[in-house]
Amino acid sequence: MAMPEEWGVDPAALAELLRAGADVADGGSGAEFARAVAALTAAPLFESEIEPEFAESFQLEALNGWLMLADALGEMSEADTERIIDVARATAVYLDDYMAGSLTEVAGQETRERWLADVDESLRVYGLGYFGTRNLAVEAECHDAVLAAPAGADLLTSAVRQRLEASCDAYSEQLAAVLRGFAAQ
């Protein structure tokens, strides 16, 4: 989903940020990521006040999360980790709340409701909507994988990483599909 042109965010700069961020997650140098952050934050978006539509505000929150991650890379403290987790949780709940209060019908609602009805009770107990609950499920899957890893294991090069990435990508694609639905309205 493209960002509004008036934001001045170069799509290539955003693509580079995502590529460099993935490279850092794979154990690469943070130098390219730092350059990508600097290029992105030079966009007029960061110097102006805007009135974003819903999908745009969600994009801004996602950008904020990436920039927060950039600040924490290398020396990520427990507080940094918790802050990033909180942003992901809050963003998911924000989407659920917005969808609940909107008259816009978003494709896939029945599928999301079925998944939510069938999800493990340990996740349903929080009373969250689909995206809030799905975020917790993905978070729990990642947490469990880290705890189950043998001492000294390199999760970043394992089949577990590929499974976790696929799970995160599937969740992200669902978020993007819903946002595209709102942006099309």
Secondary structure, 3 states (H helix, E strand, C coil): CCCCHHHCCCHHHHHHHHHHHHHHHCCCCHHHHHHHHHHHHCCHHHHCCCCCCHHHHHHHHHHHHHHHHHHHCCCCCHHHHHHHHHHHHHHHHHHHHHHHHCCCCCCCHHHHHHHHHHCCHHHHCCCCCHHHHHHHHHHHHHHHHHHHCCCCCCHHHCHHHHHHHHHHHHHHHHHHHHHHHHHHC
